[in-house]
Amino acid sequence: MKFAVCSLALLASASAFAPAAVNTRSTSLQMSLKNDMANFGKFALAGAIAVGVAAAPAQAITKAEINQLSYLQVKGTGLANRCPEVIGEDSITPKAGARFSEMCIEPKAWAVEEDIGKGGKTEKKFVNSKVMTRQTYTLDGIEGKIESVGGNLVLTEQEGIDYAATTVQLPGGERVPFLFTVKDLVAKGNAGSFKPGFQMGGDFNTPSYRTGLFLDPKGRGGTTGYDMAQGLPGLQSGEEGDDDLFKENNKTFDVTQGRIEMEVNKVNAEESEIGGVFVATQLGDTDMGSKVPKKILSKGIFYARIE
């Protein structure tokens, strides 16, 4: 399988061109993600380990080995989209003022929640999907602070390449775009030190897939463009019939909430590295407020250094 090099330096903040008014839609768009992950997260995390999501590839590479490579050696190999592997099962107890840095989060499997059923009876199930985005969906360079609260570690994300526009495809051919991210993550741990079996999880914010300057095919946007579709003025006069196009005309920058659960399974105390697996759920694209977003499940591995 060939990979393309990820152009990490070209990524910018997803909210740089957001409209002044941000619509959080705290009730209609959250879709009970927090409750779902509370019931589903640990089970899925255990399942990810059981099916080998965290298993190292045949040609696993460590951070030290990656640092020895030049740009030309990395170009065209896909290494820029891969998280380093950690070797060891040690323990690290962060000191006061400690930080985590160079965190890398690499999804390896995706699923989209769909209504499945027959005879008028349906139930929501996650359907496996395949990624359509080129090798640019891994988050990297994430850093933040580590605190001890009640004897347990709390990690707060502060900056880094913490979002990636991604698209997955369902078996029927439908494509679902979403912004894979961990923005403003606050992950609470279950112990005071990093060691194999350490678990942490928390909520994060998911900015809109589209930014404020995006224009739809009719030239309508959040902070620029037309106020309405120019070819249909009779249906957009504020009178009867305008409701059908209200969401299409009035673009919103929706910020929804997701949740991630992580488990450490490798620790290298000498290099101050930790690695493990994660399971995350979040909402997909709302087309700037005109569509009901789908719920997306991501599974994969992560890496970080403790400073």
N, C-alpha and C positions, 0 to 999 in steps of 0.2 A: 504493500500500500504506500503510495507516494503522498507526501505532505507538502504544503506550501509554507513558506516562512511568514510568520505573523508580523505585520508592521505595527509593532507596539508603540513606536514613537509618534505615530500619527493619530492616536486616540486622544480625544479631549473629553471634557466633562459633558455628560448627557444633558445636564440641565443648563448649559451655558446660554442657550437661546430659548429657554422656557418662557411662556407668557408670564406677565406679572401676577395674574390670578391663578393659583394652583388649586385644582380640584382634587381633594383627597378621597372623596367618595367612601368615607370610612365605614359605611354600612352596606351599600349595595354592591361594591366591588370587592370587598374583602373575602366574601364567600367562605367565611369560617375557616380560613387557612390555619389560624393559630390552633383552633380546636382540632382540626384534622391532623395536624402534625403532632399534637400532644398524644393522640390515639394511634397514629400511624407511623410517626417518625422512628421510634425505637425499633419497631417491628421491621420497617423497611431497611433500617441501618443494619440490623442483624442479617436480613436477607441479602443485603449487598455484600457482606462479608462471606456469607455462605455460598453465593454463586460466583465468588471470585472477582468481584469488581475491583477489589483492592490488590489483587494479585499482580506482582511485578511482571512486566512484559519480558519476553525472552531476551531482549537486549536492554535491560534496565540500565539507567545511567544516573550517577549521583551528581550533586551540585558541584563538587570539586572537579569532576570530569568535564562537566559542561563549561566551567570557567576556563579550562585549558584550551578550548576550541576557539578558533578565529571566526570572523564573520563568514568568510568563504566556506569554512568547514561546516557551518550551520545552515547556510543558504541551501534551500531546496530539499532539506532532509526531514523537516517537520519537527525538529527538536525545539524550535521556538514556541511551539504550541503544546509542549509536554512539560509536566511537572517533574522535578527531580525525585528520585527514590531515596529513602533513608534506610541505612543499615544499622541495626542495633536495637536492643531492648533495655535501654538504661532508664534513668529517671532524672528529670530536671525540676528543681524547685526555684522559681523566679524570685529574685530579690525585690526590695522596694524600688519603685521607679522603673521596673523592667518593661520592655517593649517587645512586640513581635514584628518582624520585618520579612521582606521577600516572600510573603505568603503567596502561594500559587494554588489555584483551584481549577482542576481539570475535570469536566464532566465526561463520562464515558458511555452513559446510557440515558435515554429520555423516554418519557411516556406522557400522553395527553389524556385527560379525563374526558370520557364520552358516555353518552347514554346508550346502554346496551340492553337489548331485550326483544321479546317477541310477544305477539298476541296482546298488545296493549300494555304489557307489564315491562317496565324498564328499570334499570339500576345503573348507577354511575360506577364505571370501572376505568382504570388507567390502561390505555392501549399503547403498546410499544410503538415507537416511531423512530425514524432515522434522520440524522442531521443532514441538512442540505447546505449549510454554511461551509465555506472553506475553512482551513485550519487557522481560524482567528477567534475562536470562542472560549479560550482559556483565559482566566483572570490571573494577573501577575503583579508583582511589585506592591502588594497590599501591605500596609503597616498600621500599627495602632498601639494603644497602651494596654498594659496588663495590671490589674488590680486584684487585691485579695479582699473579698467581702465575706465575713462570717466563716473564714477558713477555706473558702472556695474561690477559685480563680474566675475572673471576669475579663473577657477580651472585648475591647471596643475598637471597631474599625474607624480609621480617620482619613486615610488617603491611599492613592495607588490607582492602578488600572483596574477599577472595581466594577466594570460593566462591559458587556460585549453583546452587540446585536446578533441574534441567532434565529435561525428558522429550522423547524423540523417538519417532516412530512408523515402524515398518517397513512395506513395501508391503502385507503381508498383514493389517495392522491391529494387530499386537502393539505395545504401548507399552513403552518401556524407560526407566525413570527412572535418573538418575545425578547425582552432585554434581560439576559442572564446577568445577575448582579448580586452583590452583598453590601450595597451602600448602607452606611450607618448601622452596621451590624453590632449588636451587643450580645455576645455569647457567654452564657453562664455555665461554669463547669461544676462537676460533682466532687472535686477534690482540690487539694492545695498544691499539687505538683503534676507535671506532665509525665506520664508513664503509660505503658501499654494497657489499654482498657479505660483510660481517661475519656470521659464523654463531656461534651458541651453543646449548647444549642441556644438559639435566640432568634429574634425577629430582625428583619431588615426592610428597607424601603426600596420599592421598584419604581423608578421614574418612567414616564411615558416613553413608549418605543419611538414615537415621532416627536421632534422638537418643534418649538414655536414657529420657526421659519419654513416648515414643510408646507407645500401647496399640493392640494389634491388635484385630480384631473380637471376640475372645474375652476381651478385657480383660487380656491378658498383655503385660508390658513388661520393659525392661531393669533399671530401678531402682525401678519401682513396678508396681502391678497384681497380678493373680493369678499363682500359680506354674504353674497348669495350667488347661486348659479345663474349666470346672465341669460341663459336660454329659457329659464322658467320663471319669469317675474310674476306671472299671474298666481303662482302657488306660494309666493314668498312675500306677500304684501301685508302680513300680520293678520289677515282675515282667515276665514274658514279654509282649511286645507293646508295651512302653513305648518301644522303639527307634524305632518309626514316628513318634512325636510328640516325640522328644527335642529335635530342632532347633527345632521350633515352640515348645516350652515354655522352652527355655534360650536367651534372646536374647543376642546378642553385639554389641559395637560394633566392627565390622571396620574396620581401617585398612589400606588397600592402597596400592600404589605405582604411579604413572604416570610418563610421560616426555614432555617437550616439546622440540621442535627449532624454533629461531627464526632468521630471516635478516633483517638490516637492508637495506632498499633505498632509504630516504630519510633524509637527515640535514640539519638546519638548525642550523648552528653559532651563528648570531646569537641564535636562540631557545632553544638548547641542547635541541633535540628530535630524537628518532629514531623511525622507524617502519618497519614491515616486515610479514612474514608468519610464521605459525607452523603447525605440525602437532603435535597431541598425541594420545596414546593413554592410556586409563585404563580401570578396571573400573567397571561399573555397580552398581546396588543389589543387595545380597545378602538383602534382607528380614530384616535383623538375624540373618544366619547360616543361614537356612533354604533359600536358593537359591544355585545356582552363578551368579556374575555374568557378564554378557556384556562383551566387550571393545568399547570405543567409540573411534572416531577422529573428531577435530575438526580443522577447518581454518579459518583466518581471518586477521585482521590484528591488529597490536598497536601501541601508542604509548607513549612514555615521555619524561620530561625528565631530563637529567643535571645534577646540582647539584655 
